[in-house]
Amino acid sequence: MPPRDPVTAVQSLFVEHGAQIRGFVAALMPDPALVDDVVQETFLAISAKAAEYDPARSFPAWAYGFARRKVLENSRRARRGGQPLPDEVLSVLAVMDEAEAELSLAASRLRFVDACIAELTPQVRRIVEYCYRKSLKPAEAARLMGWTPGSVHVALSRARAAIRRCLERKLAAEPGWETPPATLPNPAP
């Protein structure tokens, strides 16, 4: 099957998740008569930004961001007409927008961590996997690898340094990044 263009792809995802998106909008809208209008505006906005969608990301979460903005726009229009959303709802929407932006940034940077770990040698990647992803103690990882605990500590120290350098290099190219990332914590002995 030939790959679909981004607009068709996101529109198909919108149709697939339409009930969820409509429910999300309905929960935020004080006027049920306007829900369908906001859902349609959300569909148009998502279609216009289709090329920006990253398939590695949750589509409903991405769509909710557009829906929140459309609800806020509708509320501003209604405010001029005398029917604003309650301040509590507007506050929640603003917090949700900030949280979504932070999560999106964290997710993009987490991909950098995975890419940097992938650059390690296979044995060092396995040690990192054991100690950080599976939460094994270095002594347990040493036993599994046939290494001494001291050599695992040294390998982890070097891996953290290599990952830090890699992250600094990758993040230096990212707009708005000014401080170096934190290093991986030392696993418990």
JOTAUR-V882348 format. One record per residue. N is the residue number from 1. SS is DSSP state (~ for helix, > for strand, _ for the rest). NEAR is the number of other ideal C-beta (glycine too) atoms within 10 Angstrom. Layout:
BEGIN
n=N ss=SS near=NEAR
n=N ss=SS near=NEAR
END
This chain:
BEGIN
n=1 ss=_ near=3
n=2 ss=_ near=4
n=3 ss=_ near=7
n=4 ss=_ near=11
n=5 ss=_ near=11
n=6 ss=~ near=15
n=7 ss=~ near=15
n=8 ss=~ near=12
n=9 ss=~ near=15
n=10 ss=~ near=24
n=11 ss=~ near=16
n=12 ss=~ near=12
n=13 ss=~ near=19
n=14 ss=~ near=20
n=15 ss=~ near=11
n=16 ss=~ near=12
n=17 ss=_ near=17
n=18 ss=~ near=14
n=19 ss=~ near=9
n=20 ss=~ near=14
n=21 ss=~ near=24
n=22 ss=~ near=16
n=23 ss=~ near=12
n=24 ss=~ near=19
n=25 ss=~ near=24
n=26 ss=~ near=14
n=27 ss=~ near=10
n=28 ss=~ near=23
n=29 ss=_ near=23
n=30 ss=_ near=14
n=31 ss=_ near=13
n=32 ss=~ near=8
n=33 ss=~ near=7
n=34 ss=~ near=19
n=35 ss=~ near=18
n=36 ss=~ near=13
n=37 ss=~ near=14
n=38 ss=~ near=22
n=39 ss=~ near=21
n=40 ss=~ near=11
n=41 ss=~ near=19
n=42 ss=~ near=25
n=43 ss=~ near=20
n=44 ss=~ near=12
n=45 ss=~ near=16
n=46 ss=~ near=24
n=47 ss=~ near=15
n=48 ss=~ near=12
n=49 ss=_ near=14
n=50 ss=~ near=16
n=51 ss=~ near=9
n=52 ss=~ near=10
n=53 ss=_ near=17
n=54 ss=_ near=12
n=55 ss=_ near=10
n=56 ss=_ near=8
n=57 ss=_ near=13
n=58 ss=_ near=11
n=59 ss=~ near=20
n=60 ss=~ near=15
n=61 ss=~ near=12
n=62 ss=~ near=21
n=63 ss=~ near=24
n=64 ss=~ near=20
n=65 ss=~ near=17
n=66 ss=~ near=20
n=67 ss=~ near=26
n=68 ss=~ near=20
n=69 ss=~ near=15
n=70 ss=~ near=23
n=71 ss=~ near=25
n=72 ss=~ near=17
n=73 ss=~ near=13
n=74 ss=~ near=23
n=75 ss=~ near=22
n=76 ss=~ near=12
n=77 ss=~ near=12
n=78 ss=~ near=16
n=79 ss=~ near=12
n=80 ss=~ near=8
n=81 ss=~ near=7
n=82 ss=_ near=6
n=83 ss=_ near=13
n=84 ss=_ near=16
n=85 ss=_ near=21
n=86 ss=_ near=10
n=87 ss=~ near=8
n=88 ss=~ near=8
n=89 ss=~ near=17
n=90 ss=~ near=17
n=91 ss=~ near=11
n=92 ss=~ near=14
n=93 ss=~ near=18
n=94 ss=~ near=12
n=95 ss=~ near=10
n=96 ss=~ near=14
n=97 ss=~ near=14
n=98 ss=~ near=10
n=99 ss=~ near=10
n=100 ss=~ near=15
n=101 ss=~ near=11
n=102 ss=~ near=10
n=103 ss=~ near=12
n=104 ss=~ near=15
n=105 ss=~ near=13
n=106 ss=~ near=9
n=107 ss=~ near=14
n=108 ss=~ near=14
n=109 ss=~ near=15
n=110 ss=~ near=10
n=111 ss=~ near=12
n=112 ss=~ near=18
n=113 ss=~ near=15
n=114 ss=~ near=8
n=115 ss=~ near=13
n=116 ss=~ near=20
n=117 ss=~ near=19
n=118 ss=~ near=9
n=119 ss=_ near=12
n=120 ss=_ near=19
n=121 ss=_ near=11
n=122 ss=~ near=6
n=123 ss=~ near=11
n=124 ss=~ near=18
n=125 ss=~ near=14
n=126 ss=~ near=15
n=127 ss=~ near=26
n=128 ss=~ near=22
n=129 ss=~ near=14
n=130 ss=~ near=21
n=131 ss=~ near=24
n=132 ss=~ near=16
n=133 ss=~ near=9
n=134 ss=_ near=11
n=135 ss=_ near=10
n=136 ss=_ near=19
n=137 ss=_ near=15
n=138 ss=~ near=23
n=139 ss=~ near=13
n=140 ss=~ near=16
n=141 ss=~ near=23
n=142 ss=~ near=21
n=143 ss=~ near=14
n=144 ss=~ near=14
n=145 ss=~ near=15
n=146 ss=_ near=7
n=147 ss=_ near=17
n=148 ss=_ near=13
n=149 ss=~ near=15
n=150 ss=~ near=10
n=151 ss=~ near=14
n=152 ss=~ near=25
n=153 ss=~ near=20
n=154 ss=~ near=12
n=155 ss=~ near=23
n=156 ss=~ near=21
n=157 ss=~ near=12
n=158 ss=~ near=13
n=159 ss=~ near=21
n=160 ss=~ near=16
n=161 ss=~ near=12
n=162 ss=~ near=17
n=163 ss=~ near=22
n=164 ss=~ near=16
n=165 ss=~ near=13
n=166 ss=~ near=19
n=167 ss=~ near=20
n=168 ss=~ near=14
n=169 ss=~ near=11
n=170 ss=~ near=17
n=171 ss=~ near=17
n=172 ss=~ near=10
n=173 ss=_ near=8
n=174 ss=_ near=11
n=175 ss=_ near=4
n=176 ss=_ near=6
n=177 ss=_ near=15
n=178 ss=_ near=6
n=179 ss=_ near=7
n=180 ss=_ near=12
n=181 ss=_ near=17
n=182 ss=_ near=8
n=183 ss=_ near=12
n=184 ss=_ near=17
n=185 ss=_ near=8
n=186 ss=_ near=12
n=187 ss=_ near=19
n=188 ss=_ near=9
n=189 ss=_ near=8
END
